[in-house]
Amino acid sequence: MILKGVEAARYCARPDPARAGLLIFGADPMRVALKRQDAIAALIGPEGEAEMRLTRMTGAALRKDGSLLLDAIKATGFFPGLRVAFVEDATDGLADAVGSALADWRPGDAVIVVTAGALTGKSALKTLFDKHPSAISIGLYEDPPSREEIEDALKKAGLANIDREAMTDLATLARALDPGDFRQTLEKIALYKYRDPSPLTPAEVAAMAPATIEAEVDDLIDAVAEARAEAIGPLFRRLEGQGVLPVTICIGALRHFRILHAAATDPQGPGAGIQKARVNFKKKDAMGRQAGLWGTERLEGAVALLLDTDLTLRSSSRAPGLAVMERALIRIAMSRR
């Protein structure tokens, strides 16, 4: 059976112990690992591993000895309770070994949990779980987490009293961060709010959100949009030292100024235009001010210059890319003055 979206998230949180197996696969190893942890913890409880009710094996080990999984599901444990046989990093080459274990599975045997990387629609391993009457197949893709998944993560982190705007900011943060980083951020916020009965505020979310290279690129673009030409050089040198490519900066700047242009031409005003745009919650107020200060004509000039710069960076020109990008940003910043 195949489960997707909300149904998949619900099943990983509360898997059916009467089913023989569960396959979780996806291109993001962290996303797969987190869902696998949730499913196994729900099946055997917090003491399951300490009570030796969890048998782990790698795909490579099972490839060498195809009987390992069958032995694991039939083994008798020292402690009462449900058992799990977990196969990590499985591939299509293990379809026969896993299929044999599923065929011999009987109620009372250990539940089979298998994780894998990205699998195609014709994958033998995926097809095995898709068609098995007592197995579940869950594919995890690069979709942003649903509201239910975010609320479940908040509950696990001990965050119950949340301001409405803070919840919106957390949803935006969940789309921007990797699943593991987002969970760590929630744990950090929960620790910060320990024994604090007041609602979580947007300011507290912003203070706890992790800084990234993307944030430093944003700092550079903000300096351009705020006409702080003198700040561009030092910020540029720092990004250059981190190995950031000029085309990455150009793409970010082009997106920023296109949003400003769309906001400046919005019939309801720049502030309303920024609220409609999909931008980081931390930047909305600043970008609203920027859109109001630039004006439509100068923003069109900035976008045109960035498009020309992007073409130069992607062409066969021998001009040094970082120098071309830095000069373009300084020209844009000076044009607003």
Beta strands, then each sheet from edge to edge (+ up, - down):
strand 1: 2-3
strand 2: 21-26
strand 3: 54-58
strand 4: 84-90
strand 5: 111-116
strand 6: 135-140
sheet 1: 1+ 6+ 2+ 5+ 4+ 3+
end
